Amino acid sequence: MFLELMPLLAGRTVLITVAKVDDNTLRVNVIPHAKADENPALSTPLTFTGSPEELDAELGKQLAGYVQTHQQTASTLAEARATMEAAARAAREEAKRKAEERKKTAQKATDKSSVPATAQPTSAVSPAESEAFPPPMVTLGLFPASAP
């Protein structure tokens, strides 16, 4: 019986209680104490009830199966925790990357809006005045343009 409990005892304390139910029946409780940071499922107790002869014959085999299941459960929980932590880390990195992209996009938009547009000449002359005064002649070459 104790040989079967050794793997379970490697990481925790195990409490075993034995109680007499009636003249020919005993109840054995095996209660593993979980560590503070462990899942409560790993402290699920196991109860055997039977005659002393049945317990002598079967308790060791039942404990071996219980310990094996306990170890598989612990392994599965550890794998699930690692998977969830990796997924959470990836989600945080993705959110950070998207935030940086939004920041860069916003900064590019700000940079483009701060560049002055090409200046368009504006005239302070009303339309009535522009008809009265023709636009000035512009000379592009060395010689002035001839008047019409």
C-alpha contacts under 8 A as a table, 3 or more apart, distances in Angstrom:
res1	aa1	res2	aa2	distance
1	M	4	E	5.39
1	M	5	L	6.63
1	M	59	L	6.79
1	M	60	G	4.50
1	M	63	L	7.12
2	F	5	L	4.95
2	F	6	M	6.40
2	F	60	G	7.98
3	L	6	M	5.43
4	E	7	P	7.09
4	E	60	G	6.46
4	E	61	K	7.97
4	E	63	L	6.15
4	E	64	A	5.07
4	E	67	V	7.36
5	L	8	L	5.33
5	L	9	L	6.14
5	L	63	L	6.85
5	L	64	A	7.18
5	L	67	V	6.83
6	M	9	L	4.98
6	M	10	A	6.31
7	P	10	A	5.28
7	P	11	G	7.87
7	P	67	V	7.04
8	L	11	G	6.45
8	L	12	R	6.82
8	L	14	V	7.77
8	L	32	P	7.86
8	L	67	V	5.96
8	L	70	H	7.80
8	L	71	Q	7.66
9	L	12	R	5.24
9	L	13	T	5.89
9	L	14	V	6.53
12	R	32	P	6.77
12	R	33	H	6.04
12	R	34	A	6.42
12	R	35	K	6.96
13	T	32	P	6.02
13	T	33	H	5.53
13	T	34	A	7.90
14	V	30	V	6.75
14	V	31	I	5.53
14	V	32	P	4.29
14	V	33	H	6.02
15	L	29	N	7.85
15	L	30	V	5.90
15	L	31	I	5.01
15	L	32	P	6.24
15	L	33	H	7.56
16	I	28	V	6.97
16	I	29	N	5.52
16	I	30	V	4.70
16	I	31	I	6.31
17	T	28	V	5.66
17	T	29	N	5.12
17	T	30	V	6.81
18	V	26	L	6.85
18	V	27	R	5.65
18	V	28	V	4.52
18	V	29	N	6.48
19	A	26	L	5.72
19	A	27	R	5.18
19	A	28	V	6.58
20	K	23	D	7.41
20	K	25	T	6.19
20	K	26	L	4.57
20	K	27	R	6.27
21	V	24	N	7.78
21	V	25	T	5.33
21	V	26	L	5.38
21	V	27	R	6.44
22	D	25	T	5.26
22	D	26	L	7.27
24	N	50	G	7.99
24	N	51	S	5.55
24	N	52	P	7.37
25	T	49	T	6.81
25	T	50	G	5.16
25	T	51	S	4.54
25	T	52	P	6.87
26	L	49	T	5.63
26	L	50	G	5.55
26	L	51	S	5.94
26	L	52	P	6.61
27	R	47	T	6.85
27	R	48	F	5.60
27	R	49	T	4.36
27	R	50	G	6.70
28	V	47	T	5.63
28	V	48	F	5.07
28	V	49	T	6.35
29	N	45	P	6.83
29	N	46	L	5.70
29	N	47	T	4.44
29	N	48	F	6.45
30	V	45	P	5.62
30	V	46	L	5.10
30	V	47	T	6.33
31	I	43	S	6.66
31	I	44	T	6.80
31	I	45	P	4.36
31	I	46	L	6.43
32	P	42	L	7.40
32	P	43	S	5.03
32	P	44	T	7.00
32	P	45	P	6.51
33	H	42	L	7.96
33	H	43	S	5.42
34	A	38	E	5.93
34	A	39	N	7.47
34	A	40	P	6.78
34	A	42	L	6.13
34	A	43	S	5.21
35	K	38	E	5.22
38	E	42	L	7.18
39	N	42	L	5.86
39	N	43	S	7.90
39	N	77	L	7.82
40	P	43	S	5.48
40	P	44	T	7.28
41	A	44	T	5.56
42	L	70	H	6.66
42	L	73	T	7.44
42	L	74	A	6.83
46	L	66	Y	7.92
48	F	55	L	7.74
48	F	59	L	7.62
49	T	55	L	7.71
50	G	53	E	7.97
50	G	54	E	5.86
50	G	55	L	6.01
51	S	54	E	5.16
51	S	55	L	6.17
52	P	55	L	5.13
52	P	56	D	6.07
53	E	56	D	5.09
53	E	57	A	6.26
54	E	57	A	5.14
54	E	58	E	5.88
54	E	59	L	7.68
55	L	58	E	5.23
55	L	59	L	4.95
56	D	59	L	6.03
56	D	60	G	7.63
57	A	60	G	7.34
58	E	61	K	5.48
58	E	62	Q	6.16
59	L	62	Q	5.11
59	L	63	L	5.98
60	G	63	L	5.13
60	G	64	A	6.20
61	K	64	A	5.10
61	K	65	G	6.39
62	Q	65	G	5.20
62	Q	66	Y	6.16
63	L	66	Y	4.92
63	L	67	V	6.01
64	A	67	V	5.21
64	A	68	Q	6.19
65	G	68	Q	5.11
65	G	69	T	6.16
66	Y	69	T	5.15
66	Y	70	H	6.00
67	V	70	H	4.91
67	V	71	Q	6.15
68	Q	71	Q	5.18
68	Q	72	Q	6.24
69	T	72	Q	5.06
69	T	73	T	6.07
70	H	73	T	5.13
70	H	74	A	6.22
71	Q	74	A	5.06
71	Q	75	S	6.16
72	Q	75	S	5.04
72	Q	76	T	6.05
73	T	76	T	5.06
73	T	77	L	6.05
74	A	77	L	5.15
74	A	78	A	6.14
75	S	78	A	5.08
75	S	79	E	6.19
76	T	79	E	5.09
76	T	80	A	6.10
77	L	80	A	5.05
77	L	81	R	6.07
78	A	81	R	5.10
78	A	82	A	6.17
79	E	82	A	5.09
79	E	83	T	6.12
80	A	83	T	5.07
80	A	84	M	6.12
81	R	84	M	5.14
81	R	85	E	6.08
82	A	85	E	5.12
82	A	86	A	6.12
83	T	86	A	5.14
83	T	87	A	6.16
84	M	87	A	5.05
84	M	88	A	6.07
85	E	88	A	5.06
85	E	89	R	6.07
86	A	89	R	5.06
86	A	90	A	6.14
87	A	90	A	5.08
87	A	91	A	6.13
88	A	91	A	5.05
88	A	92	R	6.18
89	R	92	R	5.15
89	R	93	E	6.23
90	A	93	E	5.10
90	A	94	E	6.08
91	A	94	E	5.05
91	A	95	A	6.10
92	R	95	A	5.13
92	R	96	K	6.10
93	E	96	K	5.01
93	E	97	R	6.08
94	E	97	R	5.04
94	E	98	K	6.16
95	A	98	K	5.15
95	A	99	A	6.09
96	K	99	A	5.08
96	K	100	E	6.22
97	R	100	E	5.15
97	R	101	E	6.25
98	K	101	E	4.98
98	K	102	R	6.16
99	A	102	R	5.10
99	A	103	K	6.11
100	E	103	K	4.97
100	E	104	K	6.16
101	E	104	K	5.10
101	E	105	T	6.11
102	R	105	T	5.04
102	R	106	A	6.03
103	K	106	A	5.12
103	K	107	Q	6.09
104	K	107	Q	5.04
104	K	108	K	6.16
105	T	108	K	5.14
105	T	109	A	6.24
106	A	109	A	5.09
106	A	110	T	6.17
107	Q	110	T	4.97
107	Q	111	D	6.09
108	K	111	D	4.99
108	K	112	K	6.17
109	A	112	K	5.16
109	A	113	S	6.21
110	T	113	S	5.19
110	T	114	S	6.22
111	D	114	S	5.27
111	D	115	V	6.68
112	K	115	V	5.51
113	S	116	P	7.61
123	S	126	S	7.91
125	V	129	E	6.03
125	V	130	S	6.31
126	S	129	E	5.26
126	S	130	S	6.32
127	P	130	S	5.07
127	P	131	E	6.52
128	A	131	E	5.44
128	A	132	A	6.68
129	E	132	A	5.05
129	E	133	F	6.23
130	S	133	F	5.22
130	S	134	P	6.38
130	S	135	P	7.58
131	E	134	P	6.41
137	M	145	A	7.89
138	V	145	A	7.99
139	T	142	L	7.60
139	T	143	F	7.25
139	T	144	P	5.53
139	T	145	A	6.21
141	G	144	P	7.16
